[in-house]
Amino acid sequence: MKGEDADSPVPRSAQVADDQTPVVGSALYASKDYWNKRFETEDLREWLCSFEQIRALLETLLPTDRDARILLIGTGNSDLGADLHRELGFADVVCSDYSETCLARMNAKHAALVPAVRYVYGDMLDLGASFAEASFDLALDKAGFDAIVGDGGADKGEPTDAARDVASKLSRSVGHVLRDGGRFLQITFSQPHFRRPLLLAGDASPWVGCEAHAVDVGLEYVCLACDRQGR
């Protein structure tokens, strides 16, 4: 296409200043091909916030048992999983993503941390295809789900049907791999009055509650803490 950069994963018309990131609301965020292409060259990107910026908050929400099994979903090339081990001492951190390019590069980057930190395939909307039921104590999502609903359909008083559907899939998927009483943390740019009803909607929602905690970074980000009810 005339005027667009053939080496970039993002059409010029959709790019912001870094020539990599689509404008907010771009459907590219939900494209696996986009992420595979981007991860070929991008080494590190901490969406929304860094580990140090949320360290104090995480220490109040994460399990006190450092042997607890933690799953990061949509981990991308964030170093959050590695930091949970290096800085907080968690001994079993599984970082999942559906980009094979990302997983290959992150496994190479953090090879010295195996087996405490591993990068494995996992689609956040179908985690049961990769992991056993009730096999994790905590699941953590930092902006991954924000990408899946990047069309803006979730941040409305009346969410779109597509946003409701994908939120329901996420809740069922994460709930499947969490043990009873396990916790799901979601760090998001979406405000609680938009996101909480989506996660709790429907009789099939696995969450018994969903507390909102302020993330004192950027544009009033939040961390939602949902506890898994008994099966």
KABEL-V823117 format. One record per backbone hydrogen bond with DSSP energy under -0.5 kcal/mol. NH is the residue of the N-H (numbers start at 1). CO is the residue of the C=O. E is the energy in kcal/mol with one decimal. If there is no record, write none. Layout:
NH_CO_E ; NH_CO_E
This chain:
4_1_-1.6 ; 6_4_-0.6 ; 8_5_-1.3 ; 14_11_-2.5 ; 15_11_-0.5 ; 15_12_-1.1 ; 16_21_-1.6 ; 19_16_-2.0 ; 23_14_-2.0 ; 26_23_-1.9 ; 29_26_-1.3 ; 30_27_-1.5 ; 31_28_-2.2 ; 32_30_-0.6 ; 35_31_-1.6 ; 36_32_-2.5 ; 37_33_-2.2 ; 38_34_-2.5 ; 39_35_-2.8 ; 40_36_-0.6 ; 40_37_-0.8 ; 41_38_-1.4 ; 42_38_-2.1 ; 47_45_-0.9 ; 49_47_-2.7 ; 54_50_-0.9 ; 54_51_-1.1 ; 55_51_-0.9 ; 58_54_-2.9 ; 59_55_-2.2 ; 60_56_-0.6 ; 60_57_-1.2 ; 61_57_-0.8 ; 61_58_-0.9 ; 62_58_-2.9 ; 66_64_-0.7 ; 68_65_-1.9 ; 70_68_-0.6 ; 70_92_-2.5 ; 71_138_-2.6 ; 72_94_-3.0 ; 73_140_-2.3 ; 75_96_-2.7 ; 78_75_-1.5 ; 83_79_-2.5 ; 84_80_-2.1 ; 85_81_-1.1 ; 86_82_-3.0 ; 87_83_-2.7 ; 88_83_-1.0 ; 89_85_-1.2 ; 90_84_-2.1 ; 91_66_-2.4 ; 92_68_-0.5 ; 93_116_-3.3 ; 94_70_-3.0 ; 94_92_-0.5 ; 95_93_-0.6 ; 95_118_-3.5 ; 96_72_-3.0 ; 96_94_-0.6 ; 97_120_-1.3 ; 100_98_-0.7 ; 103_99_-2.3 ; 104_100_-2.3 ; 105_101_-1.9 ; 106_102_-2.7 ; 107_103_-2.5 ; 108_104_-1.6 ; 109_105_-2.4 ; 110_106_-2.3 ; 111_108_-1.0 ; 113_110_-1.9 ; 114_111_-1.2 ; 116_113_-1.1 ; 117_113_-1.4 ; 118_93_-2.2 ; 120_95_-2.4 ; 120_118_-0.6 ; 122_97_-1.7 ; 124_122_-0.6 ; 126_123_-2.5 ; 129_126_-1.6 ; 130_127_-1.7 ; 131_127_-2.4 ; 134_176_-2.3 ; 135_132_-1.1 ; 135_177_-0.8 ; 136_177_-2.0 ; 137_69_-2.4 ; 138_69_-1.6 ; 139_183_-2.3 ; 140_71_-2.7 ; 141_185_-2.8 ; 142_73_-0.5 ; 143_141_-0.6 ; 143_187_-2.1 ; 147_143_-1.1 ; 147_144_-0.7 ; 148_144_-1.1 ; 149_145_-1.7 ; 150_147_-1.6 ; 152_149_-1.5 ; 154_149_-0.5 ; 155_152_-0.7 ; 156_154_-1.2 ; 160_153_-1.9 ; 164_160_-2.2 ; 165_161_-2.4 ; 166_162_-2.3 ; 167_163_-2.1 ; 168_164_-2.1 ; 169_165_-2.1 ; 170_166_-2.2 ; 171_167_-2.5 ; 172_168_-2.3 ; 173_169_-2.5 ; 174_170_-3.0 ; 175_171_-2.6 ; 176_172_-1.7 ; 177_173_-1.1 ; 178_174_-1.0 ; 179_136_-2.5 ; 181_228_-2.2 ; 182_179_-2.5 ; 183_137_-1.9 ; 184_226_-3.1 ; 185_139_-2.8 ; 186_224_-2.4 ; 187_141_-3.2 ; 188_186_-0.6 ; 188_222_-2.6 ; 194_191_-2.1 ; 195_191_-2.3 ; 196_192_-1.9 ; 197_192_-0.5 ; 198_194_-0.8 ; 199_195_-2.0 ; 200_196_-2.0 ; 201_197_-0.9 ; 205_202_-1.3 ; 208_227_-2.7 ; 209_227_-0.6 ; 211_225_-2.4 ; 213_223_-2.2 ; 215_221_-2.5 ; 216_214_-0.6 ; 217_215_-2.9 ; 220_218_-1.1 ; 221_215_-0.6 ; 221_217_-1.3 ; 222_188_-2.3 ; 223_213_-2.8 ; 224_186_-2.9 ; 225_211_-3.0 ; 226_184_-3.0 ; 226_224_-0.6 ; 227_209_-0.9 ; 228_182_-3.3 ; 229_206_-3.0
